[in-house]
Amino acid sequence: MIEVQSQSRAPIVVDEAADSRVYLREMTRADVDEMAEWPHFREPDLHWANLDLYSARERDAYFERTRSNSTRKRFAVLDRADRVIGTIGLRNLDYLSEEGTLGIIIRADEVGQGAGADAIRSLLYYGFETLGLRRVILDVAESNLRARRCYDRIGFSRTGHHFGPGGMRYVDMVIYRKTFEMVEKLARRE
């Protein structure tokens, strides 16, 4: 079962995937302390995902940014042993346009084991079913082939590209509610 848990009330079930490796819950300040201890990515194009949260002040500020913005929903990604192995969320939420932007970081030593894909499916389900979104967009470094393959398998489609800091090229992607429902339905048949 994939769940979104709130600190103040019972878990909200967002999917019935019993084989999921992870569950989501609202981020706590203690989660940020745990995230500050994560190993760093060695790949140059993934250095942006290294959370350099060395002081209590930096961790406080990071936590406040996750909860002080009404256009953002961020969750901790926990494995079934209740270890924080990632963070995932929707930002730039626009309820009139029914869209949001997905962002995810899985700790370096957990990447490539399927936890990110499970977390993304859970978040998409939450975004489409609970928040009423129609589409979710993201961008990913063109050189991050592992992440791009994951997004492709989930049902995201390429819509273009742009250049970011240092001239790094990013691929723009989108998934629509109907596409996600269709891909999930096919996956459950297998």
C-alpha positions as CSV (number, residue, x, y, z in Angstrom):
1,M,0.0,0.0,0.0
2,I,1.4,3.4,-0.9
3,E,0.3,6.0,1.7
4,V,0.6,9.7,2.3
5,Q,0.8,10.2,6.0
6,S,0.0,13.4,7.9
7,Q,1.5,14.2,11.3
8,S,-1.9,15.4,12.5
9,R,-4.2,12.6,11.2
10,A,-4.4,9.0,10.0
11,P,-2.6,8.0,6.8
12,I,-4.3,8.8,3.6
13,V,-4.1,5.8,1.2
14,V,-3.3,7.0,-2.3
15,D,-2.8,3.7,-4.0
16,E,-3.2,0.0,-3.4
17,A,0.2,-1.2,-4.8
18,A,1.1,-3.7,-2.2
19,D,4.5,-4.4,-3.8
20,S,5.7,-0.8,-3.4
21,R,9.1,-0.3,-1.9
22,V,8.2,3.1,-0.3
23,Y,5.5,5.3,1.2
24,L,5.2,9.0,1.4
25,R,4.4,11.2,4.4
26,E,4.6,14.9,5.3
27,M,8.2,15.9,5.9
28,T,9.3,16.6,9.5
29,R,12.2,18.7,10.7
30,A,13.8,15.4,12.0
31,D,13.7,14.1,8.4
32,V,15.8,17.0,7.3
33,D,18.5,16.1,9.9
34,E,18.5,12.6,8.5
35,M,18.7,13.9,4.9
36,A,21.8,16.0,5.9
37,E,23.7,12.8,6.5
38,W,23.0,11.3,3.0
39,P,26.0,10.3,0.9
40,H,26.7,12.7,-2.0
41,F,26.4,11.9,-5.7
42,R,29.7,11.7,-7.5
43,E,28.3,12.3,-11.0
44,P,28.9,16.0,-11.9
45,D,25.4,16.3,-13.5
46,L,23.8,15.2,-10.2
47,H,25.7,17.5,-7.9
48,W,22.5,19.7,-7.7
49,A,20.9,16.8,-5.8
50,N,23.5,16.9,-3.0
51,L,21.8,18.4,0.0
52,D,24.5,20.6,1.6
53,L,22.7,21.1,4.9
54,Y,25.6,21.5,7.3
55,S,24.3,23.8,10.0
56,A,21.1,23.7,12.0
57,R,20.2,27.1,10.5
58,E,20.5,25.7,6.9
59,R,18.3,22.7,7.9
60,D,15.7,25.0,9.5
61,A,15.6,27.1,6.4
62,Y,15.2,24.1,4.1
63,F,12.4,22.7,6.3
64,E,10.6,26.1,6.4
65,R,10.7,26.3,2.6
66,T,9.0,22.9,2.3
67,R,6.0,24.0,4.3
68,S,5.6,27.8,4.0
69,N,4.6,27.9,0.4
70,S,1.0,27.2,-0.6
71,T,2.0,26.3,-4.1
72,R,4.2,23.4,-2.9
73,K,3.5,20.0,-1.5
74,R,6.7,18.1,-0.4
75,F,6.9,14.7,1.2
76,A,9.5,12.4,2.7
77,V,10.0,9.1,0.9
78,L,10.4,6.3,3.4
79,D,11.4,2.7,2.8
80,R,9.5,-0.1,4.6
81,A,12.1,0.0,7.4
82,D,11.0,3.7,7.9
83,R,14.3,5.1,6.8
84,V,14.1,8.5,4.9
85,I,15.5,7.6,1.5
86,G,14.2,10.6,-0.5
87,T,12.1,13.7,-0.9
88,I,9.5,14.2,-3.5
89,G,7.0,16.9,-4.2
90,L,5.0,19.1,-6.5
91,R,5.8,22.8,-6.8
92,N,4.4,25.6,-8.8
93,L,1.0,24.2,-8.1
94,D,-1.6,26.0,-10.2
95,Y,-5.1,24.8,-9.3
96,L,-6.7,26.9,-12.0
97,S,-4.6,25.3,-14.8
98,E,-4.7,22.0,-12.9
99,E,-0.9,21.4,-13.1
100,G,2.2,21.2,-11.0
101,T,5.9,20.5,-11.4
102,L,7.4,17.3,-10.0
103,G,10.7,17.3,-8.2
104,I,12.4,14.3,-6.6
105,I,15.7,13.4,-4.9
106,I,16.5,9.8,-3.9
107,R,19.7,9.4,-1.7
108,A,22.7,8.4,-3.8
109,D,23.1,4.9,-2.4
110,E,19.4,4.0,-3.1
111,V,19.2,5.2,-6.7
112,G,18.5,2.5,-9.3
113,Q,16.5,0.1,-7.0
114,G,13.0,1.2,-8.0
115,A,12.2,3.4,-5.0
116,G,12.1,6.5,-7.1
117,A,9.6,5.0,-9.6
118,D,7.4,3.9,-6.8
119,A,7.5,7.3,-5.1
120,I,6.7,9.0,-8.4
121,R,3.7,6.8,-9.0
122,S,2.4,7.5,-5.5
123,L,2.9,11.2,-5.9
124,L,1.2,11.2,-9.3
125,Y,-1.8,9.3,-7.9
126,Y,-2.0,11.9,-5.1
127,G,-1.7,14.8,-7.5
128,F,-4.3,13.5,-9.9
129,E,-6.8,12.0,-7.4
130,T,-6.5,14.2,-4.3
131,L,-5.3,17.5,-5.7
132,G,-7.3,17.3,-9.0
133,L,-4.4,18.0,-11.3
134,R,-4.8,17.3,-15.0
135,R,-1.1,17.3,-15.8
136,V,2.3,17.1,-14.1
137,I,5.5,18.5,-15.7
138,L,9.2,18.1,-15.0
139,D,12.6,18.7,-16.3
140,V,15.6,16.4,-16.2
141,A,19.2,16.8,-17.2
142,E,19.5,15.3,-20.7
143,S,22.6,13.4,-19.5
144,N,20.6,11.7,-16.7
145,L,19.6,8.6,-18.7
146,R,18.6,6.5,-15.7
147,A,16.0,9.1,-14.6
148,R,14.8,9.7,-18.2
149,R,14.2,5.9,-18.7
150,C,12.3,5.9,-15.4
151,Y,10.1,8.8,-16.5
152,D,9.5,7.1,-19.9
153,R,8.4,3.9,-18.2
154,I,5.9,5.8,-16.0
155,G,4.4,7.4,-19.0
156,F,5.9,10.9,-19.3
157,S,6.4,12.3,-22.8
158,R,9.1,14.7,-24.0
159,T,7.8,18.2,-24.9
160,G,11.0,20.1,-25.5
161,H,14.2,21.2,-23.9
162,H,15.9,24.2,-22.3
163,F,19.3,25.2,-21.1
164,G,20.0,25.6,-17.4
165,P,22.9,26.9,-15.3
166,G,26.3,26.3,-16.9
167,G,24.7,25.6,-20.2
168,M,23.4,22.2,-19.1
169,R,20.7,20.9,-21.4
170,Y,17.4,19.8,-19.8
171,V,14.6,17.7,-21.3
172,D,11.1,19.0,-20.6
173,M,8.5,16.2,-20.0
174,V,4.8,16.0,-19.2
175,I,2.3,13.3,-18.1
176,Y,-1.4,13.7,-18.3
177,R,-3.9,12.1,-15.9
178,K,-5.4,9.9,-18.7
179,T,-2.0,8.7,-19.8
180,F,-1.0,7.8,-16.2
181,E,-4.3,5.9,-15.7
182,M,-3.8,4.0,-18.9
183,V,-0.1,3.1,-18.1
184,E,-1.0,2.0,-14.6
185,K,-3.9,-0.1,-15.9
186,L,-1.6,-1.9,-18.3
187,A,1.0,-2.4,-15.7
188,R,-1.5,-4.1,-13.3
189,R,-2.4,-6.6,-16.0
190,E,1.1,-7.8,-16.3
